[in-house]
Amino acid sequence: MRTLPALFCIAASALSAQAPARQTEADAYTRYELLAPGSAKFRIIYEVTATTAGAIHYFNPIRKGSIATDESVSDRATGKPLAFDVVGAAEARAGGIPGRDTTQTYIRVTLSRPVPVDGGEARVLILKTYEDTTSYFRRGDTIVFTRPLGIKRNAVVLPRGYELVSSTFPAQVLQEPDGRVGISFWNETPSEAAVTMRAVPVREIAAATSSVAARLDERAHQNRKITYYLRAPETGAFDLYHDYTESRPGTSFYINEVRAGSSVSNPRARNLDTGEELKFEILKGDAITRANLGVRNVTPQSEIVVFRFPPVVAGTSTRLRMYETYTDTARYKVVNGELIWDRSFGRPANSVVLPPGWMLTNSSIPATVSAQADGRVRLDFINPRPDEIAVLITARRRAL
């Protein structure tokens, strides 16, 4: 005869087995295009990545107080439309969305394929128009967009013929090709961004390409990121993976140029949209020139890793994850028992995970610090600026 505790454990296990995996996501970016002043309407372009292994649906909440119309959903990898419907809280909970609000509604997207179980993902594009008189309104000649934004990467585009006169959140200002003014920002804080922007009419200026256009790029829309896992500092070695999206038609390879003073080993790569492994090769010196890949300033010491994938078709994109092991004793080392990491980061999102048994003692650049399940310390750096950050980290071995 089974005891009560045993029966309880069996019941709990059965409930756990039936409970859906909680929905997870990454790389969310929202673009708000303000429509005619006085209409209270704005077009939303929402990019998001579903990351729950095996998931066949993605749920996007419809904000209360907004009237949603003109919805459409597509797969960012293939550009093809995805089926969707509007469901309530019960269906969302069954799909892995926690919460007790029974009045919340969601757009339920049917993914083109289940999310690959071994580190894959499904990238979704949701288009919709909201009408919301509390978020977008007019006060005399001034238009106001005010909205708490939980997504970390955002852009707001003003109607044609309007200029920005105030923004409560630090942001890039970037003129669109059609002359509209865009305001873009990356919220580095753990809280929502309390955004209020005001704009006034201006005599419309004809659209023109800026003479410094090559130096202007929307940082918040970039989704390149890299994570470093430090090995024992005596080795000067660290593992990394780098995520990158390629959307240029015809492109069929990605080149990683190894920094001078570093050496690379154990490369591999996968297509995150499908989970398939990709081919690669390591080239050095003259072999780089002979490959005719467009690499400049090649020397006998130059070294690159080339990752290859099927050519990108117009209207589609490919999300890559590339793994490598680097050895760089000049930038990663131990001196008198102190771990020293001294390396510049050019990408907007970078993470460093200390070796097991080491405690953080210094970080020259502000970072979000957390402990992984295995006890290793992780530092996450967000750089919303277009320049590099010189990251200097030190750590000491924990006392046994």
C-alpha positions in Angstrom: 0.0 0.0 0.0 1.3 3.4 -1.0 1.7 6.0 1.8 0.1 9.5 1.6 3.5 11.2 0.9 4.1 8.7 -1.9 0.7 9.3 -3.4 1.2 13.1 -3.1 4.6 12.8 -5.0 3.0 10.8 -7.8 0.1 13.3 -8.1 2.6 16.2 -8.1 4.7 14.5 -10.8 1.6 14.0 -12.9 0.6 17.6 -12.6 4.1 18.7 -13.4 4.2 16.5 -16.5 1.0 18.0 -17.7 1.9 21.7 -17.0 3.0 23.5 -20.2 6.5 24.9 -20.4 6.4 28.6 -19.5 6.7 30.9 -22.6 10.2 32.4 -23.0 11.3 35.0 -25.6 14.2 37.1 -26.5 15.4 40.0 -28.8 12.1 42.0 -28.6 12.0 45.3 -30.5 9.0 47.6 -31.0 8.6 50.4 -33.5 5.7 52.8 -33.1 4.8 54.8 -36.2 2.5 57.6 -35.1 -0.4 58.1 -37.6 -2.4 61.3 -38.3 -2.5 63.8 -35.3 -5.8 63.6 -33.6 -6.5 60.0 -34.7 -5.0 58.5 -31.5 -3.7 55.7 -33.8 -0.2 54.3 -34.2 1.2 51.4 -36.2 3.2 48.9 -34.2 5.9 46.8 -35.8 7.0 44.2 -33.2 9.9 41.8 -33.7 10.3 39.0 -31.1 11.9 35.6 -30.9 10.1 32.6 -29.3 12.7 30.5 -27.4 10.6 27.8 -25.6 11.9 24.5 -26.8 9.2 22.6 -28.7 6.7 25.4 -28.6 4.2 25.5 -31.5 2.5 28.8 -30.5 3.6 32.3 -29.4 1.3 34.6 -27.3 1.4 38.3 -27.6 -0.7 40.3 -25.1 -3.1 43.0 -26.4 -2.6 46.0 -24.1 -5.8 47.0 -22.2 -7.2 50.4 -23.2 -6.0 49.9 -26.8 -8.2 48.9 -29.8 -6.2 46.6 -32.1 -6.9 46.4 -35.8 -5.1 45.6 -39.0 -3.1 42.7 -37.5 -0.8 40.5 -39.5 1.9 38.0 -38.5 4.8 36.6 -40.5 7.9 34.4 -40.0 11.0 36.6 -40.0 13.1 33.7 -41.3 11.0 32.9 -44.4 9.0 36.1 -44.8 5.8 34.0 -45.1 2.5 34.7 -43.3 1.7 32.9 -40.1 -1.7 31.9 -38.9 -3.0 33.6 -35.8 -6.1 34.2 -33.8 -7.2 36.2 -30.7 -7.7 34.1 -27.5 -8.4 34.7 -23.8 -6.5 34.0 -20.7 -7.5 30.3 -20.4 -6.0 29.5 -23.8 -2.9 31.5 -23.0 -2.4 29.7 -19.7 -2.6 26.4 -21.5 0.1 27.6 -23.8 2.5 28.6 -21.0 1.5 32.2 -20.1 1.3 32.7 -16.3 -1.2 35.2 -14.7 -4.5 35.4 -13.0 -6.1 38.2 -15.0 -9.0 36.4 -16.7 -9.9 39.5 -18.9 -6.5 39.7 -20.7 -6.6 38.8 -24.4 -3.7 37.7 -26.6 -2.7 37.2 -30.2 -1.9 33.5 -30.5 0.6 32.9 -33.3 0.9 29.4 -34.8 4.7 29.0 -35.6 5.8 27.6 -38.9 7.6 24.8 -37.0 8.2 23.8 -33.4 11.0 25.8 -31.8 14.1 23.6 -32.1 14.8 21.8 -28.8 18.6 22.2 -28.9 19.1 26.0 -28.6 17.0 27.0 -31.5 14.3 29.7 -31.8 11.5 31.0 -33.9 11.5 34.7 -35.0 8.1 36.4 -35.4 7.0 39.7 -36.9 3.7 41.1 -35.6 2.1 44.1 -37.3 -0.9 45.9 -35.7 -2.5 49.3 -35.4 -3.6 50.5 -32.0 -6.1 53.3 -31.2 -5.3 54.6 -27.7 -6.4 58.1 -26.7 -4.4 58.0 -23.4 -1.1 57.2 -25.2 -1.3 59.4 -28.3 -3.2 62.7 -28.3 -3.0 66.4 -29.3 -2.7 69.4 -27.0 -3.2 72.4 -29.3 -0.5 72.2 -32.0 1.5 69.8 -29.9 1.2 66.0 -30.3 2.1 63.9 -27.3 3.1 60.2 -27.1 3.2 59.0 -23.5 3.4 55.3 -22.7 5.3 53.0 -20.2 7.3 50.7 -22.3 8.4 47.3 -20.9 10.2 46.2 -24.0 13.9 47.2 -23.8 14.5 48.2 -27.4 12.1 50.8 -29.0 11.6 53.4 -31.7 9.0 56.1 -32.1 8.5 57.7 -35.5 6.8 61.0 -35.8 4.2 61.9 -38.5 5.5 63.7 -41.5 5.9 67.5 -40.9 6.6 67.3 -37.2 9.8 67.9 -35.2 10.7 66.5 -31.8 10.8 69.2 -29.0 11.1 67.0 -25.9 11.8 63.4 -24.9 11.9 62.2 -21.3 14.1 59.2 -22.1 17.6 59.5 -23.6 17.4 58.5 -27.3 19.0 58.6 -30.7 17.3 60.9 -33.2 17.5 59.6 -36.7 15.7 60.9 -39.7 13.9 58.4 -41.9 14.6 58.2 -45.6 11.2 59.7 -46.3 11.9 62.7 -44.0 10.0 61.6 -40.9 11.9 61.9 -37.6 12.6 58.8 -35.6 13.5 58.5 -31.9 15.2 55.3 -30.9 16.4 54.1 -27.5 17.6 51.1 -25.5 16.2 50.9 -21.9 19.1 49.6 -19.8 17.2 49.6 -16.6 15.2 46.7 -15.1 12.0 48.9 -14.9 9.7 50.1 -17.6 10.7 53.2 -19.6 8.4 56.1 -18.7 8.4 57.6 -22.1 6.8 61.0 -23.0 7.6 62.6 -26.3 6.3 65.9 -27.7 6.4 67.2 -31.2 5.2 70.3 -33.0 4.4 71.1 -36.7 7.2 72.4 -38.8 7.3 73.4 -42.4 8.1 70.1 -44.0 11.7 69.6 -45.1 12.2 67.5 -48.2 13.7 64.0 -47.6 17.4 63.9 -48.3 20.3 61.6 -47.5 22.5 63.0 -44.8 26.2 63.7 -45.7 27.1 61.7 -42.6 24.7 58.9 -43.2 27.5 56.3 -43.0 27.9 57.2 -39.3 24.2 57.0 -38.4 22.7 53.6 -37.5 19.9 52.7 -35.2 21.6 51.0 -32.2 18.4 49.7 -30.6 17.5 47.7 -33.7 20.8 45.9 -33.7 20.5 42.4 -32.2 24.1 41.2 -32.4 25.2 39.8 -29.0 28.0 37.7 -27.6 28.6 35.7 -24.5 32.0 34.8 -23.1 32.5 31.8 -20.7 35.9 32.3 -19.1 38.1 29.2 -18.5 40.8 29.1 -15.8 42.7 32.4 -16.2 46.0 30.6 -16.2 45.1 29.3 -19.7 44.1 32.7 -21.1 41.3 30.8 -22.9 37.5 31.5 -23.1 34.6 29.9 -24.9 32.1 32.2 -26.6 29.0 32.2 -28.8 27.9 35.0 -31.0 24.4 35.6 -32.4 23.9 37.4 -35.7 21.1 37.9 -38.2 22.0 38.1 -41.9 19.3 39.6 -44.3 21.3 40.8 -47.3 20.1 38.9 -50.4 22.7 36.5 -51.8 24.9 36.5 -48.8 26.1 32.9 -48.0 28.9 33.3 -45.5 30.0 35.1 -42.3 33.6 36.0 -41.5 35.0 36.3 -38.1 38.4 38.0 -38.1 40.5 36.8 -35.2 42.0 39.7 -33.2 45.8 40.1 -33.4 47.3 38.3 -30.4 44.5 35.8 -30.2 44.2 32.3 -31.6 40.9 30.4 -32.3 39.9 26.7 -32.0 36.8 24.5 -31.8 34.6 26.6 -34.1 31.1 25.4 -35.0 27.8 27.1 -35.9 24.1 26.5 -36.4 21.1 28.0 -38.0 19.0 29.0 -35.1 15.8 29.1 -37.2 16.1 25.4 -38.2 18.6 24.0 -35.7 20.9 22.7 -38.5 24.7 22.7 -38.1 26.6 24.9 -40.6 29.9 24.3 -42.4 33.0 26.3 -41.5 36.7 26.6 -42.2 39.7 28.4 -40.7 41.9 30.3 -43.1 45.3 31.9 -42.5 47.6 34.3 -44.5 47.6 33.7 -48.2 44.7 31.3 -48.0 42.5 34.2 -47.1 43.5 36.1 -50.2 43.0 33.1 -52.4 39.5 32.6 -51.1 38.5 36.0 -52.4 36.2 36.8 -49.6 36.8 40.6 -49.5 39.0 40.6 -46.4 41.3 43.6 -46.4 44.8 44.2 -45.0 45.7 40.5 -45.0 49.1 39.7 -43.5 50.9 36.3 -43.0 49.6 36.4 -39.4 46.0 37.1 -40.3 43.4 34.4 -39.3 39.7 34.2 -40.0 36.9 31.7 -39.5 34.4 31.4 -42.4 30.9 30.1 -41.6 28.9 29.1 -44.6 25.1 28.8 -45.1 22.6 28.8 -48.0 22.4 32.1 -49.8 19.8 34.5 -48.3 16.8 35.0 -50.5 15.2 38.4 -50.8 12.6 39.0 -48.1 14.0 36.4 -45.8 16.8 36.3 -43.2 19.0 33.8 -41.4 19.8 33.8 -37.7 23.3 32.4 -36.9 24.9 31.3 -33.7 28.6 30.8 -33.9 30.7 29.1 -31.2 34.5 29.4 -30.8 37.2 29.0 -28.2 39.8 31.8 -28.0 43.2 32.1 -26.3 44.3 35.6 -25.6 46.9 35.8 -22.8 47.4 39.5 -23.4 43.8 40.4 -22.6 42.8 37.6 -20.3 45.3 36.5 -17.6 46.1 36.1 -14.0 48.6 38.4 -12.2 49.5 37.7 -8.6 46.4 35.6 -8.1 44.1 38.2 -9.6 42.0 37.4 -12.7 42.2 40.2 -15.2 39.8 40.6 -18.2 40.7 43.6 -20.4 38.8 43.7 -23.6 36.8 46.2 -25.7 33.2 45.4 -26.8 31.8 46.8 -30.0 28.4 45.0 -30.0 25.4 46.5 -28.1 24.9 43.3 -25.9 27.8 41.5 -24.3 28.0 39.0 -21.4 30.9 37.6 -19.4 30.7 34.6 -17.2 33.5 34.2 -14.6 35.2 30.8 -14.1 33.8 28.5 -11.3 35.1 29.5 -7.9 35.9 33.2 -8.7 34.3 36.2 -7.1 33.9 39.6 -8.9 36.0 42.4 -7.4 36.0 45.1 -10.1 34.1 46.1 -13.2 35.1 49.3 -14.9 31.8 49.5 -16.9 28.4 49.3 -15.2 26.9 45.8 -15.7 24.0 43.8 -14.4 25.4 41.1 -12.2 23.7 37.7 -11.5 24.6 34.2 -10.3 24.0 31.3 -12.7 22.5 28.0 -11.5 26.0 26.5 -11.3 27.2 29.4 -9.0 29.2 31.2 -11.7 29.0 35.0 -11.7 27.6 36.6 -14.9 28.0 40.2 -16.0 25.7 41.6 -18.7 26.7 44.8 -20.5 24.4 46.9 -22.6 26.0 49.6 -24.7 23.3 51.8 -26.3 26.0 54.0 -27.9 27.5 53.3 -31.3 31.1 53.3 -29.9 33.1 50.6 -28.1 33.3 50.2 -24.4 36.6 49.2 -22.8 35.7 46.6 -20.2 38.1 45.8 -17.4 37.1 43.1 -15.0 39.0 41.7 -12.0 38.2 38.7 -9.8 39.7 36.8 -6.9 39.4 33.1 -6.1 37.0 32.3 -3.4 38.4 31.0 -0.2 37.8 27.2 0.3 
